[in-house]
Amino acid sequence: MRTLMVSLRETDAAMLDVLAKRWKIDVKNLTTEEIIQTLHDGMLDPARAEQVWDGLGDDQRAGLQAVIGTGAKMALPMFNRLYGEYRKLGKGAIQ
């Protein structure tokens, strides 16, 4: 399984901005590497993670719990059947 840091490094810059907003992390005037490191540290903070978790809807929590329960190895077709289609957004849709 990929680490959080590797996942963040492979994430589109527009998605990094979305993540920063969702996690309420200020990334203004930071380089991409600084954004990645700041997001990484923030996402590993238990108190911040709890705030994000509390902000999710019941259906979002259920989907995440199902994925976590499979050790993050749930097949995409199974996830789609249970929780609706997962679609990776393109850069334009993210922005």
Backbone atoms as SQL, in Angstrom:
CREATE TABLE atoms (id INTEGER PRIMARY KEY, chain TEXT, resi INTEGER, resn TEXT, atom TEXT, x REAL, y REAL, z REAL);
INSERT INTO atoms VALUES
  (1, 'A', 1, 'MET', 'N', 0.844, -1.175, 0.000),
  (2, 'A', 1, 'MET', 'CA', 0.000, 0.000, 0.000),
  (3, 'A', 1, 'MET', 'C', 0.892, 1.242, 0.000),
  (4, 'A', 2, 'ARG', 'N', 0.492, 2.236, -0.789),
  (5, 'A', 2, 'ARG', 'CA', 1.255, 3.480, -0.864),
  (6, 'A', 2, 'ARG', 'C', 1.114, 4.276, 0.426),
  (7, 'A', 3, 'THR', 'N', 2.150, 5.005, 0.740),
  (8, 'A', 3, 'THR', 'CA', 2.093, 5.866, 1.922),
  (9, 'A', 3, 'THR', 'C', 1.325, 7.142, 1.579),
  (10, 'A', 4, 'LEU', 'N', 0.920, 7.849, 2.606),
  (11, 'A', 4, 'LEU', 'CA', 0.240, 9.123, 2.409),
  (12, 'A', 4, 'LEU', 'C', 1.144, 10.084, 1.642),
  (13, 'A', 5, 'MET', 'N', 2.421, 10.135, 1.986),
  (14, 'A', 5, 'MET', 'CA', 3.338, 11.052, 1.323),
  (15, 'A', 5, 'MET', 'C', 3.433, 10.744, -0.167),
  (16, 'A', 6, 'VAL', 'N', 3.547, 9.480, -0.514),
  (17, 'A', 6, 'VAL', 'CA', 3.621, 9.097, -1.928),
  (18, 'A', 6, 'VAL', 'C', 2.324, 9.483, -2.634),
  (19, 'A', 7, 'SER', 'N', 1.201, 9.222, -2.006),
  (20, 'A', 7, 'SER', 'CA', -0.090, 9.576, -2.605),
  (21, 'A', 7, 'SER', 'C', -0.191, 11.077, -2.841),
  (22, 'A', 8, 'LEU', 'N', 0.226, 11.870, -1.874),
  (23, 'A', 8, 'LEU', 'CA', 0.176, 13.323, -2.035),
  (24, 'A', 8, 'LEU', 'C', 1.107, 13.788, -3.146),
  (25, 'A', 9, 'ARG', 'N', 2.275, 13.193, -3.241),
  (26, 'A', 9, 'ARG', 'CA', 3.213, 13.577, -4.306),
  (27, 'A', 9, 'ARG', 'C', 2.686, 13.222, -5.688),
  (28, 'A', 10, 'GLU', 'N', 1.830, 12.229, -5.774),
  (29, 'A', 10, 'GLU', 'CA', 1.269, 11.808, -7.060),
  (30, 'A', 10, 'GLU', 'C', -0.065, 12.500, -7.353),
  (31, 'A', 11, 'THR', 'N', -0.491, 13.396, -6.487),
  (32, 'A', 11, 'THR', 'CA', -1.775, 14.079, -6.622),
  (33, 'A', 11, 'THR', 'C', -1.622, 15.359, -7.422),
  (34, 'A', 12, 'ASP', 'N', -2.596, 15.621, -8.267),
  (35, 'A', 12, 'ASP', 'CA', -2.638, 16.836, -9.069),
  (36, 'A', 12, 'ASP', 'C', -2.664, 18.064, -8.164),
  (37, 'A', 13, 'ALA', 'N', -2.023, 19.154, -8.596),
  (38, 'A', 13, 'ALA', 'CA', -1.951, 20.389, -7.796),
  (39, 'A', 13, 'ALA', 'C', -3.338, 20.920, -7.446),
  (40, 'A', 14, 'ALA', 'N', -4.280, 20.820, -8.368),
  (41, 'A', 14, 'ALA', 'CA', -5.640, 21.299, -8.087),
  (42, 'A', 14, 'ALA', 'C', -6.273, 20.490, -6.961),
  (43, 'A', 15, 'MET', 'N', -6.008, 19.198, -6.931),
  (44, 'A', 15, 'MET', 'CA', -6.548, 18.360, -5.863),
  (45, 'A', 15, 'MET', 'C', -5.877, 18.680, -4.530),
  (46, 'A', 16, 'LEU', 'N', -4.605, 19.039, -4.555),
  (47, 'A', 16, 'LEU', 'CA', -3.939, 19.442, -3.316),
  (48, 'A', 16, 'LEU', 'C', -4.651, 20.654, -2.715),
  (49, 'A', 17, 'ASP', 'N', -5.068, 21.589, -3.558),
  (50, 'A', 17, 'ASP', 'CA', -5.816, 22.755, -3.067),
  (51, 'A', 17, 'ASP', 'C', -7.146, 22.338, -2.453),
  (52, 'A', 18, 'VAL', 'N', -7.837, 21.402, -3.104),
  (53, 'A', 18, 'VAL', 'CA', -9.111, 20.904, -2.578),
  (54, 'A', 18, 'VAL', 'C', -8.897, 20.240, -1.223),
  (55, 'A', 19, 'LEU', 'N', -7.863, 19.422, -1.119),
  (56, 'A', 19, 'LEU', 'CA', -7.561, 18.758, 0.146),
  (57, 'A', 19, 'LEU', 'C', -7.244, 19.775, 1.239),
  (58, 'A', 20, 'ALA', 'N', -6.464, 20.782, 0.889),
  (59, 'A', 20, 'ALA', 'CA', -6.109, 21.803, 1.874),
  (60, 'A', 20, 'ALA', 'C', -7.365, 22.507, 2.396),
  (61, 'A', 21, 'LYS', 'N', -8.293, 22.811, 1.504),
  (62, 'A', 21, 'LYS', 'CA', -9.538, 23.465, 1.938),
  (63, 'A', 21, 'LYS', 'C', -10.358, 22.528, 2.823),
  (64, 'A', 22, 'ARG', 'N', -10.475, 21.280, 2.420),
  (65, 'A', 22, 'ARG', 'CA', -11.264, 20.298, 3.179),
  (66, 'A', 22, 'ARG', 'C', -10.685, 20.090, 4.581),
  (67, 'A', 23, 'TRP', 'N', -9.349, 20.065, 4.655),
  (68, 'A', 23, 'TRP', 'CA', -8.680, 19.827, 5.928),
  (69, 'A', 23, 'TRP', 'C', -8.393, 21.131, 6.682),
  (70, 'A', 24, 'LYS', 'N', -8.854, 22.257, 6.112),
  (71, 'A', 24, 'LYS', 'CA', -8.669, 23.584, 6.729),
  (72, 'A', 24, 'LYS', 'C', -7.198, 23.852, 7.044),
  (73, 'A', 25, 'ILE', 'N', -6.381, 23.671, 6.016),
  (74, 'A', 25, 'ILE', 'CA', -4.945, 23.881, 6.126),
  (75, 'A', 25, 'ILE', 'C', -4.566, 25.034, 5.195),
  (76, 'A', 26, 'ASP', 'N', -3.930, 26.058, 5.737),
  (77, 'A', 26, 'ASP', 'CA', -3.531, 27.217, 4.949),
  (78, 'A', 26, 'ASP', 'C', -2.263, 26.893, 4.166),
  (79, 'A', 27, 'VAL', 'N', -2.360, 26.942, 2.842),
  (80, 'A', 27, 'VAL', 'CA', -1.211, 26.629, 1.994),
  (81, 'A', 27, 'VAL', 'C', -0.836, 27.805, 1.092),
  (82, 'A', 28, 'LYS', 'N', -1.334, 28.994, 1.420),
  (83, 'A', 28, 'LYS', 'CA', -1.011, 30.173, 0.621),
  (84, 'A', 28, 'LYS', 'C', 0.486, 30.430, 0.640),
  (85, 'A', 29, 'ASN', 'N', 1.009, 30.802, -0.515),
  (86, 'A', 29, 'ASN', 'CA', 2.415, 31.192, -0.682),
  (87, 'A', 29, 'ASN', 'C', 3.408, 30.070, -0.370),
  (88, 'A', 30, 'LEU', 'N', 2.959, 28.814, -0.446),
  (89, 'A', 30, 'LEU', 'CA', 3.864, 27.684, -0.235),
  (90, 'A', 30, 'LEU', 'C', 4.216, 27.052, -1.568),
  (91, 'A', 31, 'THR', 'N', 5.407, 26.489, -1.641),
  (92, 'A', 31, 'THR', 'CA', 5.791, 25.725, -2.826),
  (93, 'A', 31, 'THR', 'C', 5.014, 24.415, -2.812),
  (94, 'A', 32, 'THR', 'N', 5.016, 23.724, -3.931),
  (95, 'A', 32, 'THR', 'CA', 4.303, 22.447, -4.001),
  (96, 'A', 32, 'THR', 'C', 4.819, 21.481, -2.950),
  (97, 'A', 33, 'GLU', 'N', 6.124, 21.397, -2.788),
  (98, 'A', 33, 'GLU', 'CA', 6.676, 20.470, -1.796),
  (99, 'A', 33, 'GLU', 'C', 6.277, 20.876, -0.380),
  (100, 'A', 34, 'GLU', 'N', 6.231, 22.173, -0.107),
  (101, 'A', 34, 'GLU', 'CA', 5.791, 22.643, 1.207),
  (102, 'A', 34, 'GLU', 'C', 4.306, 22.343, 1.425),
  (103, 'A', 35, 'ILE', 'N', 3.504, 22.478, 0.377),
  (104, 'A', 35, 'ILE', 'CA', 2.078, 22.141, 0.471),
  (105, 'A', 35, 'ILE', 'C', 1.925, 20.671, 0.811),
  (106, 'A', 36, 'ILE', 'N', 2.666, 19.829, 0.111),
  (107, 'A', 36, 'ILE', 'CA', 2.594, 18.385, 0.345),
  (108, 'A', 36, 'ILE', 'C', 2.985, 18.056, 1.782),
  (109, 'A', 37, 'GLN', 'N', 4.077, 18.621, 2.253),
  (110, 'A', 37, 'GLN', 'CA', 4.530, 18.344, 3.621),
  (111, 'A', 37, 'GLN', 'C', 3.526, 18.857, 4.651),
  (112, 'A', 38, 'THR', 'N', 2.968, 20.052, 4.414),
  (113, 'A', 38, 'THR', 'CA', 1.995, 20.632, 5.342),
  (114, 'A', 38, 'THR', 'C', 0.715, 19.792, 5.375),
  (115, 'A', 39, 'LEU', 'N', 0.251, 19.366, 4.194),
  (116, 'A', 39, 'LEU', 'CA', -0.921, 18.488, 4.142),
  (117, 'A', 39, 'LEU', 'C', -0.639, 17.173, 4.856),
  (118, 'A', 40, 'HIS', 'N', 0.515, 16.590, 4.590),
  (119, 'A', 40, 'HIS', 'CA', 0.897, 15.324, 5.211),
  (120, 'A', 40, 'HIS', 'C', 0.829, 15.435, 6.734),
  (121, 'A', 41, 'ASP', 'N', 1.462, 16.469, 7.260),
  (122, 'A', 41, 'ASP', 'CA', 1.489, 16.651, 8.713),
  (123, 'A', 41, 'ASP', 'C', 0.080, 16.882, 9.261),
  (124, 'A', 42, 'GLY', 'N', -0.700, 17.709, 8.570),
  (125, 'A', 42, 'GLY', 'CA', -2.059, 17.995, 9.022),
  (126, 'A', 42, 'GLY', 'C', -2.965, 16.783, 8.977),
  (127, 'A', 43, 'MET', 'N', -2.817, 15.979, 7.922),
  (128, 'A', 43, 'MET', 'CA', -3.681, 14.810, 7.767),
  (129, 'A', 43, 'MET', 'C', -3.338, 13.713, 8.780),
  (130, 'A', 44, 'LEU', 'N', -2.144, 13.758, 9.342),
  (131, 'A', 44, 'LEU', 'CA', -1.757, 12.785, 10.365),
  (132, 'A', 44, 'LEU', 'C', -2.049, 13.273, 11.778),
  (133, 'A', 45, 'ASP', 'N', -2.578, 14.488, 11.901),
  (134, 'A', 45, 'ASP', 'CA', -2.937, 15.036, 13.208),
  (135, 'A', 45, 'ASP', 'C', -4.296, 14.469, 13.623),
  (136, 'A', 46, 'PRO', 'N', -4.342, 13.676, 14.701),
  (137, 'A', 46, 'PRO', 'CA', -5.604, 13.038, 15.100),
  (138, 'A', 46, 'PRO', 'C', -6.752, 14.014, 15.338),
  (139, 'A', 47, 'ALA', 'N', -6.479, 15.158, 15.947),
  (140, 'A', 47, 'ALA', 'CA', -7.545, 16.119, 16.231),
  (141, 'A', 47, 'ALA', 'C', -8.121, 16.683, 14.930),
  (142, 'A', 48, 'ARG', 'N', -7.256, 16.991, 13.980),
  (143, 'A', 48, 'ARG', 'CA', -7.719, 17.513, 12.696),
  (144, 'A', 48, 'ARG', 'C', -8.480, 16.434, 11.938),
  (145, 'A', 49, 'ALA', 'N', -7.979, 15.205, 11.969),
  (146, 'A', 49, 'ALA', 'CA', -8.666, 14.090, 11.296),
  (147, 'A', 49, 'ALA', 'C', -10.057, 13.885, 11.882),
  (148, 'A', 50, 'GLU', 'N', -10.178, 14.032, 13.189),
  (149, 'A', 50, 'GLU', 'CA', -11.492, 13.887, 13.832),
  (150, 'A', 50, 'GLU', 'C', -12.448, 14.975, 13.366),
  (151, 'A', 51, 'GLN', 'N', -11.953, 16.187, 13.205),
  (152, 'A', 51, 'GLN', 'CA', -12.801, 17.281, 12.719),
  (153, 'A', 51, 'GLN', 'C', -13.282, 16.995, 11.296),
  (154, 'A', 52, 'VAL', 'N', -12.388, 16.511, 10.448),
  (155, 'A', 52, 'VAL', 'CA', -12.778, 16.191, 9.073),
  (156, 'A', 52, 'VAL', 'C', -13.793, 15.058, 9.085),
  (157, 'A', 53, 'TRP', 'N', -13.542, 14.026, 9.890),
  (158, 'A', 53, 'TRP', 'CA', -14.454, 12.882, 9.991),
  (159, 'A', 53, 'TRP', 'C', -15.843, 13.352, 10.433),
  (160, 'A', 54, 'ASP', 'N', -15.877, 14.227, 11.435),
  (161, 'A', 54, 'ASP', 'CA', -17.156, 14.732, 11.944),
  (162, 'A', 54, 'ASP', 'C', -17.899, 15.548, 10.890),
  (163, 'A', 55, 'GLY', 'N', -17.174, 16.128, 9.944),
  (164, 'A', 55, 'GLY', 'CA', -17.786, 16.925, 8.897),
  (165, 'A', 55, 'GLY', 'C', -18.344, 16.114, 7.738),
  (166, 'A', 56, 'LEU', 'N', -18.094, 14.809, 7.734),
  (167, 'A', 56, 'LEU', 'CA', -18.596, 13.952, 6.662),
  (168, 'A', 56, 'LEU', 'C', -20.044, 13.562, 6.913),
  (169, 'A', 57, 'GLY', 'N', -20.753, 13.297, 5.830),
  (170, 'A', 57, 'GLY', 'CA', -22.107, 12.774, 5.954),
  (171, 'A', 57, 'GLY', 'C', -22.066, 11.294, 6.299),
  (172, 'A', 58, 'ASP', 'N', -23.207, 10.760, 6.739),
  (173, 'A', 58, 'ASP', 'CA', -23.276, 9.350, 7.116),
  (174, 'A', 58, 'ASP', 'C', -22.869, 8.433, 5.966),
  (175, 'A', 59, 'ASP', 'N', -23.302, 8.763, 4.740),
  (176, 'A', 59, 'ASP', 'CA', -22.963, 7.931, 3.592),
  (177, 'A', 59, 'ASP', 'C', -21.473, 7.976, 3.278),
  (178, 'A', 60, 'GLN', 'N', -20.867, 9.148, 3.473),
  (179, 'A', 60, 'GLN', 'CA', -19.426, 9.266, 3.244),
  (180, 'A', 60, 'GLN', 'C', -18.638, 8.461, 4.282),
  (181, 'A', 61, 'ARG', 'N', -19.058, 8.550, 5.532),
  (182, 'A', 61, 'ARG', 'CA', -18.404, 7.769, 6.583),
  (183, 'A', 61, 'ARG', 'C', -18.544, 6.274, 6.331),
  (184, 'A', 62, 'ALA', 'N', -19.731, 5.854, 5.915),
  (185, 'A', 62, 'ALA', 'CA', -19.967, 4.427, 5.652),
  (186, 'A', 62, 'ALA', 'C', -19.056, 3.926, 4.545),
  (187, 'A', 63, 'GLY', 'N', -18.900, 4.714, 3.494),
  (188, 'A', 63, 'GLY', 'CA', -18.015, 4.324, 2.396),
  (189, 'A', 63, 'GLY', 'C', -16.570, 4.202, 2.848),
  (190, 'A', 64, 'LEU', 'N', -16.113, 5.170, 3.620),
  (191, 'A', 64, 'LEU', 'CA', -14.737, 5.107, 4.124),
  (192, 'A', 64, 'LEU', 'C', -14.537, 3.937, 5.080),
  (193, 'A', 65, 'GLN', 'N', -15.519, 3.692, 5.947),
  (194, 'A', 65, 'GLN', 'CA', -15.405, 2.565, 6.878),
  (195, 'A', 65, 'GLN', 'C', -15.338, 1.245, 6.119),
  (196, 'A', 66, 'ALA', 'N', -16.094, 1.135, 5.044),
  (197, 'A', 66, 'ALA', 'CA', -16.064, -0.099, 4.252),
  (198, 'A', 66, 'ALA', 'C', -14.693, -0.300, 3.618),
  (199, 'A', 67, 'VAL', 'N', -14.127, 0.755, 3.081),
  (200, 'A', 67, 'VAL', 'CA', -12.801, 0.653, 2.465),
  (201, 'A', 67, 'VAL', 'C', -11.750, 0.330, 3.529),
  (202, 'A', 68, 'ILE', 'N', -11.823, 1.001, 4.659),
  (203, 'A', 68, 'ILE', 'CA', -10.875, 0.745, 5.755),
  (204, 'A', 68, 'ILE', 'C', -11.008, -0.701, 6.237),
  (205, 'A', 69, 'GLY', 'N', -12.246, -1.173, 6.327),
  (206, 'A', 69, 'GLY', 'CA', -12.501, -2.536, 6.794),
  (207, 'A', 69, 'GLY', 'C', -11.914, -3.615, 5.908),
  (208, 'A', 70, 'THR', 'N', -11.662, -3.278, 4.653),
  (209, 'A', 70, 'THR', 'CA', -11.050, -4.252, 3.738),
  (210, 'A', 70, 'THR', 'C', -9.538, -4.068, 3.652),
  (211, 'A', 71, 'GLY', 'N', -8.996, -3.257, 4.539),
  (212, 'A', 71, 'GLY', 'CA', -7.566, -2.989, 4.476),
  (213, 'A', 71, 'GLY', 'C', -7.210, -2.162, 3.253),
  (214, 'A', 72, 'ALA', 'N', -8.142, -1.325, 2.809),
  (215, 'A', 72, 'ALA', 'CA', -7.996, -0.473, 1.623),
  (216, 'A', 72, 'ALA', 'C', -7.812, -1.295, 0.360),
  (217, 'A', 73, 'LYS', 'N', -8.406, -2.479, 0.336),
  (218, 'A', 73, 'LYS', 'CA', -8.276, -3.364, -0.825),
  (219, 'A', 73, 'LYS', 'C', -9.623, -3.717, -1.445),
  (220, 'A', 74, 'MET', 'N', -10.640, -2.889, -1.210),
  (221, 'A', 74, 'MET', 'CA', -11.947, -3.139, -1.805),
  (222, 'A', 74, 'MET', 'C', -11.861, -2.918, -3.311),
  (223, 'A', 75, 'ALA', 'N', -12.381, -3.845, -4.066),
  (224, 'A', 75, 'ALA', 'CA', -12.388, -3.716, -5.520),
  (225, 'A', 75, 'ALA', 'C', -13.318, -2.574, -5.920),
  (226, 'A', 76, 'LEU', 'N', -12.905, -1.796, -6.899),
  (227, 'A', 76, 'LEU', 'CA', -13.697, -0.655, -7.336),
  (228, 'A', 76, 'LEU', 'C', -15.109, -1.046, -7.765),
  (229, 'A', 77, 'PRO', 'N', -15.306, -2.146, -8.517),
  (230, 'A', 77, 'PRO', 'CA', -16.685, -2.510, -8.871),
  (231, 'A', 77, 'PRO', 'C', -17.570, -2.768, -7.646),
  (232, 'A', 78, 'MET', 'N', -16.998, -3.341, -6.606),
  (233, 'A', 78, 'MET', 'CA', -17.762, -3.583, -5.375),
  (234, 'A', 78, 'MET', 'C', -18.125, -2.254, -4.714),
  (235, 'A', 79, 'PHE', 'N', -17.166, -1.339, -4.630),
  (236, 'A', 79, 'PHE', 'CA', -17.438, -0.024, -4.053),
  (237, 'A', 79, 'PHE', 'C', -18.540, 0.671, -4.833),
  (238, 'A', 80, 'ASN', 'N', -18.439, 0.623, -6.160),
  (239, 'A', 80, 'ASN', 'CA', -19.445, 1.268, -7.012),
  (240, 'A', 80, 'ASN', 'C', -20.840, 0.692, -6.773),
  (241, 'A', 81, 'ARG', 'N', -20.937, -0.609, -6.610),
  (242, 'A', 81, 'ARG', 'CA', -22.238, -1.234, -6.364),
  (243, 'A', 81, 'ARG', 'C', -22.824, -0.798, -5.027),
  (244, 'A', 82, 'LEU', 'N', -21.972, -0.698, -4.027),
  (245, 'A', 82, 'LEU', 'CA', -22.446, -0.383, -2.683),
  (246, 'A', 82, 'LEU', 'C', -22.699, 1.109, -2.449),
  (247, 'A', 83, 'TYR', 'N', -21.847, 1.963, -3.026),
  (248, 'A', 83, 'TYR', 'CA', -21.874, 3.381, -2.666),
  (249, 'A', 83, 'TYR', 'C', -22.034, 4.335, -3.841),
  (250, 'A', 84, 'GLY', 'N', -22.213, 3.815, -5.030),
  (251, 'A', 84, 'GLY', 'CA', -22.329, 4.673, -6.200),
  (252, 'A', 84, 'GLY', 'C', -21.003, 4.769, -6.921),
  (253, 'A', 85, 'GLU', 'N', -21.075, 5.218, -8.126),
  (254, 'A', 85, 'GLU', 'CA', -19.887, 5.218, -8.977),
  (255, 'A', 85, 'GLU', 'C', -18.820, 6.189, -8.491),
  (256, 'A', 86, 'TYR', 'N', -17.613, 5.673, -8.405),
  (257, 'A', 86, 'TYR', 'CA', -16.446, 6.488, -8.094),
  (258, 'A', 86, 'TYR', 'C', -15.916, 7.023, -9.414),
  (259, 'A', 87, 'ARG', 'N', -15.763, 8.328, -9.502),
  (260, 'A', 87, 'ARG', 'CA', -15.213, 8.921, -10.702),
  (261, 'A', 87, 'ARG', 'C', -14.049, 9.820, -10.325),
  (262, 'A', 88, 'LYS', 'N', -12.927, 9.607, -10.974),
  (263, 'A', 88, 'LYS', 'CA', -11.790, 10.479, -10.752),
  (264, 'A', 88, 'LYS', 'C', -12.005, 11.712, -11.607),
  (265, 'A', 89, 'LEU', 'N', -12.030, 12.875, -10.970),
  (266, 'A', 89, 'LEU', 'CA', -12.275, 14.110, -11.681),
  (267, 'A', 89, 'LEU', 'C', -11.015, 14.590, -12.380),
  (268, 'A', 90, 'GLY', 'N', -11.204, 15.197, -13.518),
  (269, 'A', 90, 'GLY', 'CA', -10.099, 15.814, -14.241),
  (270, 'A', 90, 'GLY', 'C', -9.762, 17.159, -13.636),
  (271, 'A', 91, 'LYS', 'N', -8.660, 17.731, -14.109),
  (272, 'A', 91, 'LYS', 'CA', -8.167, 18.996, -13.565),
  (273, 'A', 91, 'LYS', 'C', -9.224, 20.099, -13.656),
  (274, 'A', 92, 'GLY', 'N', -9.912, 20.202, -14.790),
  (275, 'A', 92, 'GLY', 'CA', -10.921, 21.245, -14.963),
  (276, 'A', 92, 'GLY', 'C', -12.064, 21.111, -13.980),
  (277, 'A', 93, 'ALA', 'N', -12.530, 19.891, -13.756),
  (278, 'A', 93, 'ALA', 'CA', -13.635, 19.670, -12.830),
  (279, 'A', 93, 'ALA', 'C', -13.203, 19.951, -11.387),
  (280, 'A', 94, 'ILE', 'N', -11.972, 19.642, -11.066),
  (281, 'A', 94, 'ILE', 'CA', -11.472, 19.889, -9.715),
  (282, 'A', 94, 'ILE', 'C', -11.394, 21.382, -9.447),
  (283, 'A', 95, 'GLN', 'N', -10.898, 22.132, -10.429),
  (284, 'A', 95, 'GLN', 'CA', -10.760, 23.586, -10.264),
  (285, 'A', 95, 'GLN', 'C', -12.124, 24.220, -10.210);
